[in-house]
Amino acid sequence: MSLATLPRPHLQSLLAANFGQRSLANRLQSHGYPGNACCQTETMAADALVHDPHFRRSVEWQLTLSHRDLCETVAAADLDLLRTYLLRGDYRKHPNLGGLLWALAVDSRSQVRASLGAFLERIQRDALRSLAKPQCGQS
């Protein structure tokens, strides 16, 4: 599974969960890209991942090296159990959320990779609820 095949929003989320802005900016600079630690770092890196195979291999190598054990754990996990965790489990207590996202993205089972999108949407909704002040009713 190559990062270049992920939908752009998933790719940017995966980068944000695994690299600090300064680290990503430094990685971009080391590959000849303008790398300043600004709010567009994930966007610039996502573009580079899609268009630059050397940059993509560097990032994929780093993620694989950093999250090898978690990738093996996810690969060995029962599909139904994994789906239940992704839909209902308390991901906030996971010690390595970035690694989990990478493990889901590279799992050989298409059902697991497809679950990545739903999981990212769940995280985004939860983040928005925690940041926003609902005006149309409280629950």
C-alpha positions in Angstrom: 0.0 0.0 0.0 1.4 3.3 -1.0 0.7 6.6 0.6 0.0 8.1 -2.8 -3.1 6.0 -3.2 -4.8 7.3 0.0 -7.5 10.0 -0.4 -5.9 13.4 0.2 -7.8 14.1 3.5 -6.7 10.7 4.9 -3.2 11.4 3.9 -3.1 14.8 5.6 -4.6 13.3 8.8 -2.1 10.5 8.8 0.8 13.0 8.4 -0.6 15.2 11.2 -0.9 12.3 13.5 2.6 11.0 12.9 4.8 14.1 12.4 5.1 17.4 14.1 5.0 20.4 11.8 8.7 21.2 12.3 9.7 17.6 11.7 7.6 17.5 8.5 9.0 20.9 7.4 12.6 19.6 7.9 11.8 16.4 6.0 10.5 18.5 3.1 13.6 20.8 3.2 15.9 17.8 3.1 14.2 16.7 -0.2 14.5 20.2 -1.7 11.1 21.6 -0.9 10.5 24.9 0.8 9.9 23.7 4.3 8.7 26.3 6.8 6.7 25.2 9.8 3.4 26.8 8.8 -0.1 25.6 8.8 0.2 24.3 5.2 2.9 21.8 6.0 0.7 18.7 5.7 -0.7 20.0 2.4 2.7 20.5 1.0 3.9 17.1 2.2 0.8 15.4 0.8 1.5 17.0 -2.6 5.1 15.8 -2.4 4.1 12.3 -1.4 1.9 12.0 -4.5 4.4 13.4 -6.9 7.8 12.6 -5.5 8.6 8.9 -5.2 11.9 9.6 -3.2 10.0 11.6 -0.6 7.2 9.1 -0.5 9.6 6.2 0.1 11.4 8.2 2.9 8.1 8.8 4.7 6.8 5.3 4.2 10.1 3.8 5.5 10.0 6.0 8.6 6.3 5.1 9.3 7.0 1.4 8.8 10.1 1.4 10.9 8.3 3.3 13.7 5.1 1.3 13.8 6.2 -2.2 12.7 4.9 -3.9 15.9 1.5 -2.2 15.7 1.2 -3.1 12.0 1.7 -6.7 13.0 -0.8 -6.5 15.8 -3.5 -5.0 13.5 -2.7 -7.5 10.8 -3.3 -10.4 13.2 -6.5 -8.8 14.8 -9.9 -10.3 14.2 -11.8 -8.2 11.6 -15.0 -7.9 13.6 -13.1 -7.0 16.8 -11.1 -4.4 15.0 -14.2 -2.8 13.4 -15.9 -2.7 16.8 -13.0 -0.8 18.3 -12.8 1.6 15.4 -16.6 2.4 15.6 -17.0 2.3 19.4 -13.7 2.0 21.2 -12.1 4.8 23.2 -9.3 5.7 20.8 -8.3 8.7 23.0 -6.7 6.2 25.3 -4.7 4.5 22.5 -1.0 5.1 23.2 -0.1 5.5 19.5 -2.9 6.8 17.4 -0.7 7.8 14.6 0.7 4.3 14.4 -2.8 2.8 14.5 -3.7 5.0 11.5 -0.7 3.8 9.6 -1.4 0.2 10.5 -4.9 0.5 9.2 -3.7 2.2 6.0 -1.2 -0.5 5.1 -3.2 -3.6 6.3 -3.5 -6.1 3.5 -7.3 -6.5 4.1 -9.3 -4.1 2.0 -12.1 -4.0 4.7 -9.6 -2.7 7.2 -8.2 0.0 4.8 -11.8 1.0 4.1 -12.5 1.4 7.8 -9.7 4.0 8.0 -12.0 6.6 6.5 -14.9 6.0 8.9 -12.5 6.0 11.8 -11.0 9.4 10.7 -14.5 10.8 10.3 -15.3 9.7 13.8 -12.2 11.4 15.2 -13.0 14.6 13.3 -16.6 14.6 14.6 -15.5 14.1 18.2 -12.9 16.9 17.8 -15.4 19.3 16.4 -17.9 18.5 19.2 -15.2 19.1 21.8 -14.2 22.4 20.3 -17.6 23.8 19.2 -20.4 25.1 21.4 -23.6 23.6 19.9 -26.3 26.2 19.6 -29.1 23.9 18.5 -29.6 21.9 21.7 -27.5 20.1 24.2 -27.5 16.4 24.8 
